[in-house]
Amino acid sequence: MASSPGILSEWPWKPLGNFKYLILAPWVIRSTYVFVTKEDPRERDLSSFLVFPYLLLRMFHNQIWISLSRYRSGKGNNRIIDKSLEFEQVDRERNWDDQILFTGLSFYLATHIFSNCTNVPIWRTDGVIMTVLLHVFVVEFLYYWLHRALHHHYLYSRYHSHHHSSIVTEPITSVIHPFVEFLTYFILFSIPLLTTILTDTISQATAYGYILYIDFMNNLGHCNFELIPKWFFHVFPPLKYLTYTPSFHSLHHTQFRTNYSLFMPMYDYIYGTVDKSSEALYEMSLKRKEELPNVVHLTHMTTPETIYHMRIGFAALASRPQTEYSSSKWYLWLMWPFTLWSTIMTGIYGHTFVAETHRFHNHTLQTWVVPKFKIQYFLQRQKSSINNLIEKAILDAEDKGVKVLSLGLLNQKEDLNAYGEVYVRRYPELRVKVVDGSSLAVAIILNSIPKETTQVLLTGNFTKVAYAIALALCQKGIQVATSKEDEYKKVEETLMINNSNSSTINNCLVVSKSYSEKIWLVGDEVSKEEQVKAPKGTIFIPYSQFPPHPFRKDCIYHYTPAMHTPTSVENLHSCENWLPRRVMSAWRIAGIVHGLEGWNEHECGFQTKNTNIHKVWEATLRHGFQPLPILASSHFKF
């Protein structure tokens, strides 16, 4: 909220939460029923019927701008401001759809109050001309002086400071205002529409087109990248005074007392409030090249709905753990046509893309996404295609001068590329270092086990992380039990190969008969039947990339190997898969630490050395990453 919130700052339906959409339900049902049931076309009110599809169009339009802005600002080319965007801003801007609901209610009321607002024509030239003239000479003029008034300390502290809390603007920042402030804007923008209604020159183009124009210009001006080319102003120089640019309005959010205009800078020029650096910032933003990262984390999508949970998807979903807002959300079910379309386009695109960019200790960190889903990594026919995408990403990173590339999720699958060793062998001269993060994952697991532990149960799909954990625990004298005889033999054989002290292994490695162990180290494919056998209060600690499904409410389920990030990690405003805010997976952190330390070797393949485990753990703590408390995840629902 504003620094000193004034009266009517809260939106009237805030207490309803997500049920606020129900306020439109009676109007939508009524208008649809009348339009469908009336046999006489003259009795069907097309204007009222189109309101709801129009509101959906506005939401879709805004979402396109959000995704485009986040994608472009993530890549860095033409970016305007380098400052960090944080979770606090995302939470503050979560109600960007309130103004769409308000507009919908107003349109429904207009069709009910004014008789000439039903079945209005699609186009009326006189109404369109009147709307344009009123906007240029009345709305823009009044807005300029209203905006300047809102920067008076009394109104600014009570209302307008809420909007200016966002230094790094996003498209939806444009509509984030206290309720009474938005109401004044709405009355101002209603002048052309009310005039056309009262003069009986209203049309569909006037009513819907004008609001879409406002949406378009609002979104355009609050993007954090410059997209209007120089030739646009060279073709018709007066456009300089008739349309602003993202960099022009960005200066208003950083300098505050310049560039007050709505969409047309001419009033700033008339009254001498144009920021002197407007031209320079515009030129500089256009020339800015794509940002080159120092460290890249290569991940992939898990399900078709993952696109909505990514930073470039729905901001509200991306800012919370994916599993808190799973695909069971009703509106994601309604969006299946777009989900199907995006899945098809993802397959056609066939190239990794930048999902987000962060900064930490003068290093630029990027996350690249392989356009494949979890299920595809288990299909034999997809392995060649996936390996080609990963290999291409590594070579792209090499060309860009990236220091380290870490393999996340299933991009390091053993039967896919032998934990990344395939690429290192194929390209022995690689300057970019490939990291699978296994050493840090092992270190996190070992430091998550309570110190008084004397025995653990190791179960699930075994990986090199599991074997390294088993070896480290045996060397500490902790008994490691497996749930099955074949698992025991598999672990024993692997440990014998990697460790000469067979007596230590024989003394500590056993097959569990009673399932009495209270610490379970679990990998993928741990079944419900196995979990049921665990005693009450058992702590499940996953060593896998994906978390187990928590069947037991009387047990504690820890997160997959992960750590809290230091507060100095900038631009972190989305969650990594199912992990909570400002928490990164071990595999992602391992690449960052590898780059910060400047280690000049790869960390991938089948071997995980105990010396590496200690070295990586100490370096990770030194850089400010902190372990997650095990009890913090006891009530977490995957």
ZADREN-873752 format. One record per residue (C-alpha): chain; residue in one letter; residue number from 1; z, y, x. Coordinates in pm, whole numbers. Each point is the difference from the previous one (the first is absolute). Example, Ala and Ser with C-alpha at 12.3 -4.5 7.8 and 13.67 -1.06 7.14 Angstrom:
2
(A; a; 1; (780; -450; 1230))
(A; s; 2; (-66; 344; 137))
***
This chain:
638
(A; m; 1; (0; 0; 0))
(A; a; 2; (1; 369; 92))
(A; s; 3; (270; 124; 233))
(A; s; 4; (187; 157; -296))
(A; p; 5; (-154; -156; -315))
(A; g; 6; (-39; 238; -294))
(A; i; 7; (4; -72; -371))
(A; l; 8; (-266; -234; -144))
(A; s; 9; (-77; -145; 341))
(A; e; 10; (14; -360; -123))
(A; w; 11; (-280; -145; -209))
(A; p; 12; (119; -70; -357))
(A; w; 13; (-83; -372; 12))
(A; k; 14; (160; -73; 338))
(A; p; 15; (282; -205; -164))
(A; l; 16; (-265; -238; -136))
(A; g; 17; (-104; -114; 347))
(A; n; 18; (-310; -220; -15))
(A; f; 19; (29; -8; -379))
(A; k; 20; (-129; 359; -6))
(A; y; 21; (-351; -134; -63))
(A; l; 22; (113; -108; -346))
(A; i; 23; (-1; 362; -118))
(A; l; 24; (-379; -24; -13))
(A; a; 25; (-5; -332; -185))
(A; p; 26; (8; 138; -359))
(A; w; 27; (-284; 239; 74))
(A; v; 28; (-212; -261; 176))
(A; i; 29; (51; -257; -277))
(A; r; 30; (-74; 249; -276))
(A; s; 31; (-317; 147; 161))
(A; t; 32; (-135; -346; 81))
(A; y; 33; (76; -134; -347))
(A; v; 34; (-171; 294; -173))
(A; f; 35; (-306; -21; 223))
(A; v; 36; (-43; -375; -44))
(A; t; 37; (76; -35; -372))
(A; k; 38; (-193; 294; -145))
(A; e; 39; (-336; -116; -129))
(A; d; 40; (-143; 348; -32))
(A; p; 41; (-87; 130; 350))
(A; r; 42; (77; 355; -116))
(A; e; 43; (362; -99; -61))
(A; r; 44; (44; -142; 349))
(A; d; 45; (172; 242; 234))
(A; l; 46; (-170; -59; 334))
(A; s; 47; (191; 285; 167))
(A; s; 48; (338; -158; -70))
(A; f; 49; (-123; -348; 85))
(A; l; 50; (-123; 113; 346))
(A; v; 51; (332; 148; 106))
(A; f; 52; (151; -328; 123))
(A; p; 53; (-307; -115; 200))
(A; y; 54; (-8; 349; 146))
(A; l; 55; (361; -30; 117))
(A; l; 56; (-82; -332; 167))
(A; l; 57; (-298; 166; 166))
(A; r; 58; (226; 273; 137))
(A; m; 59; (240; -258; 145))
(A; f; 60; (-289; -191; 157))
(A; h; 61; (-143; 324; 139))
(A; n; 62; (332; 98; 157))
(A; q; 63; (50; -347; 146))
(A; i; 64; (-340; 17; 172))
(A; w; 65; (106; 324; 165))
(A; i; 66; (335; -149; 106))
(A; s; 67; (-163; -304; 161))
(A; l; 68; (-275; 205; 167))
(A; s; 69; (245; 254; 137))
(A; r; 70; (238; -262; 138))
(A; y; 71; (-284; -198; 155))
(A; r; 72; (-156; 302; 168))
(A; s; 73; (329; 148; 119))
(A; g; 74; (91; -344; 137))
(A; k; 75; (-318; -14; 209))
(A; g; 76; (61; 353; 122))
(A; n; 77; (-349; 148; -11))
(A; n; 78; (2; 352; -152))
(A; r; 79; (377; -23; -54))
(A; i; 80; (164; 340; -47))
(A; i; 81; (376; -48; 55))
(A; d; 82; (157; -258; 231))
(A; k; 83; (350; 18; -144))
(A; s; 84; (167; -305; -145))
(A; l; 85; (-7; -110; -363))
(A; e; 86; (321; -178; -99))
(A; f; 87; (144; -210; -283))
(A; e; 88; (187; 301; -139))
(A; q; 89; (-326; 177; -80))
(A; v; 90; (-151; -312; -157))
(A; d; 91; (304; -33; -228))
(A; r; 92; (-11; 368; -92))
(A; e; 93; (-368; -23; -94))
(A; r; 94; (32; -321; -200))
(A; n; 95; (-26; 184; -334))
(A; w; 96; (-349; 139; 60))
(A; d; 97; (-117; -154; -329))
(A; d; 98; (240; 212; -210))
(A; q; 99; (-254; 280; -21))
(A; i; 100; (-263; -246; -125))
(A; l; 101; (232; -113; -279))
(A; f; 102; (70; 362; -92))
(A; t; 103; (-371; 81; -13))
(A; g; 104; (-63; -306; -217))
(A; l; 105; (267; 106; -249))
(A; s; 106; (-145; 352; -8))
(A; f; 107; (-350; -128; -71))
(A; y; 108; (124; -224; -280))
(A; l; 109; (195; 291; -150))
(A; a; 110; (-306; 225; 25))
(A; t; 111; (-214; -247; -196))
(A; h; 112; (277; -13; -261))
(A; i; 113; (64; 376; -27))
(A; f; 114; (-348; 151; 35))
(A; s; 115; (-258; -120; -248))
(A; n; 116; (-289; 91; 232))
(A; c; 117; (137; -232; 273))
(A; t; 118; (-118; -312; -183))
(A; n; 119; (-349; -134; 64))
(A; v; 120; (-87; 287; 230))
(A; p; 121; (-349; -4; 154))
(A; i; 122; (-56; -138; 349))
(A; w; 123; (-145; 326; 134))
(A; r; 124; (-5; 367; -94))
(A; t; 125; (-150; 237; 253))
(A; d; 126; (183; 307; -128))
(A; g; 127; (335; -180; 22))
(A; v; 128; (-69; -120; 354))
(A; i; 129; (-99; 351; 116))
(A; m; 130; (307; 148; -167))
(A; t; 131; (225; -256; 174))
(A; v; 132; (-151; 74; 341))
(A; l; 133; (37; 376; -39))
(A; l; 134; (356; -24; -129))
(A; h; 135; (98; -227; 286))
(A; v; 136; (-149; 222; 272))
(A; f; 137; (121; 337; -126))
(A; v; 138; (312; -83; -202))
(A; v; 139; (152; -333; 108))
(A; e; 140; (-59; 48; 373))
(A; f; 141; (125; 359; -11))
(A; l; 142; (316; -77; -199))
(A; y; 143; (73; -310; 208))
(A; y; 144; (-20; 202; 323))
(A; w; 145; (271; 242; -116))
(A; l; 146; (208; -272; -164))
(A; h; 147; (-12; -197; 325))
(A; r; 148; (112; 302; 201))
(A; a; 149; (285; 54; -245))
(A; l; 150; (108; -364; 44))
(A; h; 151; (46; 74; 370))
(A; h; 152; (266; 259; -80))
(A; h; 153; (327; -146; 128))
(A; y; 154; (152; -24; -351))
(A; l; 155; (-285; -207; -152))
(A; y; 156; (-81; -178; 324))
(A; s; 157; (348; -143; 47))
(A; r; 158; (25; -110; -365))
(A; y; 159; (-350; -134; -57))
(A; h; 160; (-287; 36; 245))
(A; s; 161; (188; -133; 304))
(A; h; 162; (-24; -345; -161))
(A; h; 163; (-378; 8; 49))
(A; h; 164; (28; 145; 351))
(A; s; 165; (234; -277; 112))
(A; s; 166; (-322; -185; 85))
(A; i; 167; (-130; 147; 326))
(A; v; 168; (-248; -282; 47))
(A; t; 169; (-176; 7; -334))
(A; e; 170; (-160; -287; -186))
(A; p; 171; (-234; 39; -300))
(A; i; 172; (283; -67; -246))
(A; t; 173; (213; 270; 166))
(A; s; 174; (-212; 245; -200))
(A; v; 175; (171; -91; -330))
(A; i; 176; (358; -45; 122))
(A; h; 177; (189; 287; -163))
(A; p; 178; (314; 50; -207))
(A; f; 179; (-76; -26; -370))
(A; v; 180; (27; 369; -87))
(A; e; 181; (-227; 93; 293))
(A; f; 182; (-261; -250; -110))
(A; l; 183; (30; 138; -354))
(A; t; 184; (-95; 349; 121))
(A; y; 185; (-303; -142; 181))
(A; f; 186; (-100; -195; -309))
(A; i; 187; (15; 311; -219))
(A; l; 188; (-210; 181; 258))
(A; f; 189; (-263; -273; 14))
(A; s; 190; (-2; -18; -380))
(A; i; 191; (-140; 353; -33))
(A; p; 192; (-368; -105; 26))
(A; l; 193; (54; -303; -226))
(A; l; 194; (190; 190; -270))
(A; t; 195; (-262; 275; 9))
(A; t; 196; (-284; -245; -60))
(A; i; 197; (201; -159; -281))
(A; l; 198; (70; 333; -171))
(A; t; 199; (-363; 113; 39))
(A; d; 200; (-127; -338; -119))
(A; t; 201; (-195; -59; 324))
(A; i; 202; (202; -304; 112))
(A; s; 203; (-185; -309; 126))
(A; q; 204; (79; -327; 170))
(A; a; 205; (-140; 138; 326))
(A; t; 206; (231; 303; -21))
(A; a; 207; (315; -190; -92))
(A; y; 208; (-30; -300; 231))
(A; g; 209; (-221; 151; 270))
(A; y; 210; (232; 294; 67))
(A; i; 211; (308; -217; 52))
(A; l; 212; (-197; -236; 224))
(A; y; 213; (-114; 301; 202))
(A; i; 214; (364; 105; 42))
(A; d; 215; (92; -356; 106))
(A; f; 216; (-287; -13; 248))
(A; m; 217; (82; 331; 163))
(A; n; 218; (374; -69; 6))
(A; n; 219; (-57; -334; 173))
(A; l; 220; (-254; 149; 238))
(A; g; 221; (229; 280; 112))
(A; h; 222; (298; -225; 67))
(A; c; 223; (-177; -261; 215))
(A; n; 224; (122; -12; 356))
(A; f; 225; (-351; -17; 140))
(A; e; 226; (-293; 240; -2))
(A; l; 227; (-305; -128; -184))
(A; i; 228; (-209; 307; -90))
(A; p; 229; (-279; 32; 261))
(A; k; 230; (-106; 333; 152))
(A; w; 231; (-347; -17; -150))
(A; f; 232; (160; 25; -345))
(A; f; 233; (86; 363; 70))
(A; h; 234; (-317; 73; 194))
(A; v; 235; (-221; -93; -296))
(A; f; 236; (172; 257; -222))
(A; p; 237; (241; 225; 197))
(A; p; 238; (183; 140; -310))
(A; l; 239; (145; -351; -50))
(A; k; 240; (251; 102; 264))
(A; y; 241; (164; 215; -267))
(A; l; 242; (-54; -236; -294))
(A; t; 243; (143; -327; 132))
(A; y; 244; (281; -79; 239))
(A; t; 245; (21; -280; 254))
(A; p; 246; (283; -247; 72))
(A; s; 247; (80; 183; 325))
(A; f; 248; (13; 335; -184))
(A; h; 249; (264; -121; -242))
(A; s; 250; (181; -203; 267))
(A; l; 251; (87; 330; 168))
(A; h; 252; (176; 108; -317))
(A; h; 253; (233; -301; 34))
(A; t; 254; (75; 77; 366))
(A; q; 255; (-1; 383; -2))
(A; f; 256; (121; 45; -363))
(A; r; 257; (-92; 368; -47))
(A; t; 258; (-376; -17; 44))
(A; n; 259; (-294; -158; -187))
(A; y; 260; (151; 29; -349))
(A; s; 261; (-324; -53; -197))
(A; l; 262; (-47; -283; -246))
(A; f; 263; (-346; -132; 91))
(A; m; 264; (-191; 321; 78))
(A; p; 265; (109; 189; 315))
(A; m; 266; (-161; 325; -113))
(A; y; 267; (331; 139; -127))
(A; d; 268; (163; -67; 336))
(A; y; 269; (-283; 195; 161))
(A; i; 270; (31; 281; -256))
(A; y; 271; (375; 39; 44))
(A; g; 272; (13; -74; 374))
(A; t; 273; (204; -321; -3))
(A; v; 274; (-248; -226; 177))
(A; d; 275; (157; -177; 296))
(A; k; 276; (-165; 117; 321))
(A; s; 277; (-22; -353; 134))
(A; s; 278; (-189; -138; -304))
(A; e; 279; (-340; -7; 172))
(A; a; 280; (137; -140; 326))
(A; l; 281; (188; -283; -174))
(A; y; 282; (-308; -85; -207))
(A; e; 283; (-219; -20; 312))
(A; m; 284; (258; -200; 194))
(A; s; 285; (52; -251; -283))
(A; l; 286; (-372; -63; -35))
(A; k; 287; (-32; -70; 373))
(A; r; 288; (296; -237; 17))
(A; k; 289; (-97; -355; 96))
(A; e; 290; (142; -334; -110))
(A; e; 291; (337; -71; 157))
(A; l; 292; (9; -267; 269))
(A; p; 293; (312; -221; -13))
(A; n; 294; (207; -132; 288))
(A; v; 295; (128; -302; -195))
(A; v; 296; (-164; -185; -289))
(A; h; 297; (162; -248; -238))
(A; l; 298; (-256; -232; -159))
(A; t; 299; (105; -130; -340))
(A; h; 300; (-176; -122; -314))
(A; m; 301; (36; 12; -377))
(A; t; 302; (204; -269; -169))
(A; t; 303; (-127; 5; -361))
(A; p; 304; (-269; 200; -185))
(A; e; 305; (276; 227; -134))
(A; t; 306; (102; 89; 358))
(A; i; 307; (-244; 292; -5))
(A; y; 308; (229; 181; -244))
(A; h; 309; (305; -51; 223))
(A; m; 310; (-167; 137; 312))
(A; r; 311; (37; 360; 112))
(A; i; 312; (-350; 80; -126))
(A; g; 313; (79; -154; -339))
(A; f; 314; (266; 111; -248))
(A; a; 315; (249; 224; 178))
(A; a; 316; (290; -110; -221))
(A; l; 317; (-66; -369; 72))
(A; a; 318; (-66; 47; 370))
(A; s; 319; (331; 180; 47))
(A; r; 320; (201; -301; -119))
(A; p; 321; (8; -366; 107))
(A; q; 322; (-297; -182; -143))
(A; t; 323; (209; -263; -172))
(A; e; 324; (205; 255; -194))
(A; y; 325; (-323; 101; -169))
(A; s; 326; (-182; -332; -12))
(A; s; 327; (-329; -77; -172))
(A; s; 328; (195; -64; -319))
(A; k; 329; (9; 375; -65))
(A; w; 330; (-178; 49; -328))
(A; y; 331; (-238; 270; 115))
(A; l; 332; (-120; -216; 291))
(A; w; 333; (-96; -267; -250))
(A; l; 334; (-196; 263; -192))
(A; m; 335; (-182; 97; 317))
(A; w; 336; (-153; -342; 61))
(A; p; 337; (-361; 132; -27))
(A; f; 338; (62; 246; 282))
(A; t; 339; (193; -267; 195))
(A; l; 340; (-297; -235; -30))
(A; w; 341; (-239; 276; 103))
(A; s; 342; (212; 95; 303))
(A; t; 343; (22; -367; 102))
(A; i; 344; (-379; -30; -9))
(A; m; 345; (-46; 325; 190))
(A; t; 346; (254; -112; 260))
(A; g; 347; (-206; -312; 64))
(A; i; 348; (-321; 199; 21))
(A; y; 349; (147; 266; 231))
(A; g; 350; (101; -265; 252))
(A; h; 351; (163; 229; 257))
(A; t; 352; (356; 90; 91))
(A; f; 353; (116; 340; -118))
(A; v; 354; (280; 241; 90))
(A; a; 355; (289; -17; -247))
(A; e; 356; (253; 237; 158))
(A; t; 357; (85; 196; 314))
(A; h; 358; (344; 75; 149))
(A; r; 359; (134; 173; 308))
(A; f; 360; (284; -112; 223))
(A; h; 361; (91; 125; 348))
(A; n; 362; (-339; 170; 50))
(A; h; 363; (-178; -320; -100))
(A; t; 364; (-240; -20; -292))
(A; l; 365; (50; -320; -200))
(A; q; 366; (-254; -126; -250))
(A; t; 367; (-13; -290; -243))
(A; w; 368; (-341; -161; -47))
(A; v; 369; (-65; -235; -290))
(A; v; 370; (-223; -305; 6))
(A; p; 371; (-171; -14; -344))
(A; k; 372; (112; -356; -72))
(A; f; 373; (269; -148; -224))
(A; k; 374; (275; -250; 82))
(A; i; 375; (-166; -289; -182))
(A; q; 376; (-318; 43; 207))
(A; y; 377; (189; -74; 322))
(A; f; 378; (62; -354; -124))
(A; l; 379; (-367; -69; -83))
(A; q; 380; (-195; -175; 274))
(A; r; 381; (-325; 174; -94))
(A; q; 382; (160; 342; 46))
(A; k; 383; (141; -52; 350))
(A; s; 384; (-317; 96; 185))
(A; s; 385; (-39; 318; -202))
(A; i; 386; (366; 98; 50))
(A; n; 387; (-14; -67; 373))
(A; n; 388; (-311; 212; 29))
(A; l; 389; (176; 289; -176))
(A; i; 390; (305; -27; 226))
(A; e; 391; (-216; -26; 311))
(A; k; 392; (-202; 303; -110))
(A; a; 393; (323; 195; -55))
(A; i; 394; (120; -89; 351))
(A; l; 395; (-330; 113; 152))
(A; d; 396; (8; 322; -204))
(A; a; 397; (351; 63; 129))
(A; e; 398; (-127; -63; 352))
(A; d; 399; (-277; 258; -44))
(A; k; 400; (247; 258; -140))
(A; g; 401; (232; -38; 297))
(A; v; 402; (284; -161; -197))
(A; k; 403; (279; -129; 224))
(A; v; 404; (144; -273; -225))
(A; l; 405; (-114; -186; -310))
(A; s; 406; (258; -209; -184))
(A; l; 407; (-97; -280; -237))
(A; g; 408; (183; 13; -332))
(A; l; 409; (45; -254; -281))
(A; l; 410; (-255; -283; 22))
(A; n; 411; (-229; 170; 252))
(A; q; 412; (178; -211; 266))
(A; k; 413; (-5; -329; -190))
(A; e; 414; (15; -296; 235))
(A; d; 415; (-296; -192; -143))
(A; l; 416; (-199; 324; -29))
(A; n; 417; (15; 140; 354))
(A; a; 418; (293; -169; 176))
(A; y; 419; (229; 303; -40))
(A; g; 420; (-272; 228; 135))
(A; e; 421; (-64; -196; 318))
(A; v; 422; (-361; -66; -100))
(A; y; 423; (-94; 366; 42))
(A; v; 424; (177; 39; 334))
(A; r; 425; (-179; -301; 144))
(A; r; 426; (-333; 118; -137))
(A; y; 427; (41; 347; 149))
(A; p; 428; (209; -36; 319))
(A; e; 429; (-67; 362; 103))
(A; l; 430; (149; 154; -314))
(A; r; 431; (186; 324; 70))
(A; v; 432; (159; 6; -344))
(A; k; 433; (301; -232; 1))
(A; v; 434; (22; -251; -286))
(A; v; 435; (354; -58; -129))
(A; d; 436; (108; -262; -255))
(A; g; 437; (361; 126; -14))
(A; s; 438; (159; -343; 18))
(A; s; 439; (253; 93; 270))
(A; l; 440; (147; 282; -209))
(A; a; 441; (-6; -215; -316))
(A; v; 442; (203; -266; 185))
(A; a; 443; (240; 264; 134))
(A; i; 444; (61; 141; -347))
(A; i; 445; (71; -347; -143))
(A; l; 446; (238; -86; 281))
(A; n; 447; (188; 327; -50))
(A; s; 448; (10; -49; -378))
(A; i; 449; (193; -325; 28))
(A; p; 450; (376; 62; -31))
(A; k; 451; (178; -37; 336))
(A; e; 452; (240; -267; -126))
(A; t; 453; (-288; -231; -99))
(A; t; 454; (13; -349; 149))
(A; q; 455; (-285; -165; -194))
(A; v; 456; (-316; 104; -179))
(A; l; 457; (-265; -173; -207))
(A; l; 458; (-363; 55; 105))
(A; t; 459; (-253; -71; -272))
(A; g; 460; (-335; 108; -140))
(A; n; 461; (-340; 21; 167))
(A; f; 462; (76; 5; 374))
(A; t; 463; (-163; 260; 225))
(A; k; 464; (47; 98; 362))
(A; v; 465; (271; 240; -118))
(A; a; 466; (191; -293; -148))
(A; y; 467; (-30; -203; 321))
(A; a; 468; (114; 295; 212))
(A; i; 469; (300; 53; -228))
(A; a; 470; (92; -368; 18))
(A; l; 471; (-19; 0; 381))
(A; a; 472; (209; 316; 34))
(A; l; 473; (268; -133; -237))
(A; c; 474; (17; -337; 175))
(A; q; 475; (44; 174; 333))
(A; k; 476; (294; 189; -155))
(A; g; 477; (155; -327; -115))
(A; i; 478; (-63; 62; -370))
(A; q; 479; (-96; -308; -199))
(A; v; 480; (-348; 23; -152))
(A; a; 481; (-63; -234; -291))
(A; t; 482; (-328; -79; -169))
(A; s; 483; (-35; -122; -356))
(A; k; 484; (-247; -280; 74))
(A; e; 485; (-50; -262; 270))
(A; d; 486; (-359; 100; 70))
(A; e; 487; (111; 363; 41))
(A; y; 488; (263; -115; 248))
(A; k; 489; (-257; -183; 208))
(A; k; 490; (-236; 295; -8))
(A; v; 491; (268; 240; 123))
(A; e; 492; (129; -245; 259))
(A; e; 493; (-345; -63; 143))
(A; t; 494; (-79; 371; 23))
(A; l; 495; (332; 87; 161))
(A; m; 496; (-32; -280; 252))
(A; i; 497; (-333; 139; 110))
(A; n; 498; (141; 350; 42))
(A; n; 499; (342; -88; 142))
(A; s; 500; (100; -242; 277))
(A; n; 501; (365; -37; -106))
(A; s; 502; (-41; -285; -247))
(A; s; 503; (375; -68; -30))
(A; t; 504; (61; 345; -148))
(A; i; 505; (-266; -62; -264))
(A; n; 506; (120; -352; -83))
(A; n; 507; (357; 121; -47))
(A; c; 508; (-87; 292; -225))
(A; l; 509; (-302; -118; -200))
(A; v; 510; (81; -219; -303))
(A; v; 511; (-130; -99; -342))
(A; s; 512; (211; 142; -284))
(A; k; 513; (141; -259; -241))
(A; s; 514; (236; 210; -209))
(A; y; 515; (-170; 342; -9))
(A; s; 516; (342; 148; 69))
(A; e; 517; (-128; 270; 235))
(A; k; 518; (71; 355; -129))
(A; i; 519; (-275; 164; 210))
(A; w; 520; (-354; -98; -89))
(A; l; 521; (-293; 116; 213))
(A; v; 522; (-299; -35; -228))
(A; g; 523; (-374; 29; 43))
(A; d; 524; (-290; -12; -241))
(A; e; 525; (-16; -273; -263))
(A; v; 526; (375; -52; -32))
(A; s; 527; (24; -160; -343))
(A; k; 528; (226; 65; -296))
(A; e; 529; (129; -357; 28))
(A; e; 530; (119; 66; 354))
(A; q; 531; (167; 329; -91))
(A; v; 532; (191; -171; -282))
(A; k; 533; (166; -226; 258))
(A; a; 534; (150; 294; 189))
(A; p; 535; (375; 58; -51))
(A; k; 536; (117; 310; -185))
(A; g; 537; (0; 312; 217))
(A; t; 538; (-272; -126; 234))
(A; i; 539; (-182; 271; 195))
(A; f; 540; (-379; -48; 1))
(A; i; 541; (-158; 173; 302))
(A; p; 542; (-381; -15; 0))
(A; y; 543; (-184; -27; 331))
(A; s; 544; (-337; 13; -177))
(A; q; 545; (-230; 293; -72))
(A; f; 546; (45; -51; -375))
(A; p; 547; (339; -23; -176))
(A; p; 548; (111; -310; -190))
(A; h; 549; (34; 16; -376))
(A; p; 550; (373; 45; -74))
(A; f; 551; (95; -275; -245))
(A; r; 552; (374; 18; 68))
(A; k; 553; (200; 292; -142))
(A; d; 554; (318; -120; 171))
(A; c; 555; (-154; 23; 347))
(A; i; 556; (-106; 281; 233))
(A; y; 557; (-366; 51; 84))
(A; h; 558; (-71; 207; 308))
(A; y; 559; (-319; 198; 58))
(A; t; 560; (-276; -136; 217))
(A; p; 561; (48; 109; 366))
(A; a; 562; (13; 379; -13))
(A; m; 563; (197; 303; 122))
(A; h; 564; (87; 354; -107))
(A; t; 565; (-224; 261; 159))
(A; p; 566; (137; 304; 185))
(A; t; 567; (-3; 326; -198))
(A; s; 568; (-241; 139; 259))
(A; v; 569; (-283; -220; -132))
(A; e; 570; (-209; 258; -184))
(A; n; 571; (-218; -19; -310))
(A; l; 572; (166; -316; -128))
(A; h; 573; (-17; 17; -381))
(A; s; 574; (-115; -345; -109))
(A; c; 575; (164; -342; 16))
(A; e; 576; (-132; -289; 203))
(A; n; 577; (-63; -272; -257))
(A; w; 578; (339; -120; -139))
(A; l; 579; (216; 179; 258))
(A; p; 580; (219; 297; -103))
(A; r; 581; (-61; 360; 99))
(A; r; 582; (-18; 88; 370))
(A; v; 583; (7; -366; 99))
(A; m; 584; (-275; -165; 207))
(A; s; 585; (-75; -364; 65))
(A; a; 586; (73; -149; 341))
(A; w; 587; (-369; -59; 63))
(A; r; 588; (-80; 367; -58))
(A; i; 589; (292; 131; 206))
(A; a; 590; (-86; -235; 288))
(A; g; 591; (-336; 171; 45))
(A; i; 592; (160; 345; -6))
(A; v; 593; (261; -95; 262))
(A; h; 594; (-268; -167; 213))
(A; g; 595; (-194; 327; 1))
(A; l; 596; (302; 221; 63))
(A; e; 597; (112; -214; 293))
(A; g; 598; (-351; -12; 145))
(A; w; 599; (14; -375; 60))
(A; n; 600; (-326; -114; 152))
(A; e; 601; (-23; -355; -135))
(A; h; 602; (-93; -169; -325))
(A; e; 603; (268; -159; -215))
(A; c; 604; (-181; -264; -196))
(A; g; 605; (-76; -369; 5))
(A; f; 606; (222; -304; -37))
(A; q; 607; (269; 84; 256))
(A; t; 608; (308; 216; -70))
(A; k; 609; (218; 45; 309))
(A; n; 610; (373; 54; -29))
(A; t; 611; (-22; 276; 259))
(A; n; 612; (-245; 186; -223))
(A; i; 613; (236; -29; -298))
(A; h; 614; (281; 179; 180))
(A; k; 615; (-229; 261; 155))
(A; v; 616; (-167; 90; -331))
(A; w; 617; (332; 14; -186))
(A; e; 618; (160; 235; 252))
(A; a; 619; (-306; 227; 3))
(A; t; 620; (-15; 9; -379))
(A; l; 621; (363; 107; -30))
(A; r; 622; (-51; 257; 275))
(A; h; 623; (-275; 166; -204))
(A; g; 624; (228; 39; -301))
(A; f; 625; (-94; -292; -225))
(A; q; 626; (306; -148; -171))
(A; p; 627; (68; -349; -143))
(A; l; 628; (30; -44; -376))
(A; p; 629; (347; -99; -124))
(A; i; 630; (-31; -346; -147))
(A; l; 631; (205; 78; -311))
(A; a; 632; (-224; 295; -83))
(A; s; 633; (-260; -242; -131))
(A; s; 634; (228; -224; -205))
(A; h; 635; (-118; 143; -333))
(A; f; 636; (-359; 60; 101))
(A; k; 637; (-258; -153; -229))
(A; f; 638; (-327; -105; 156))
***
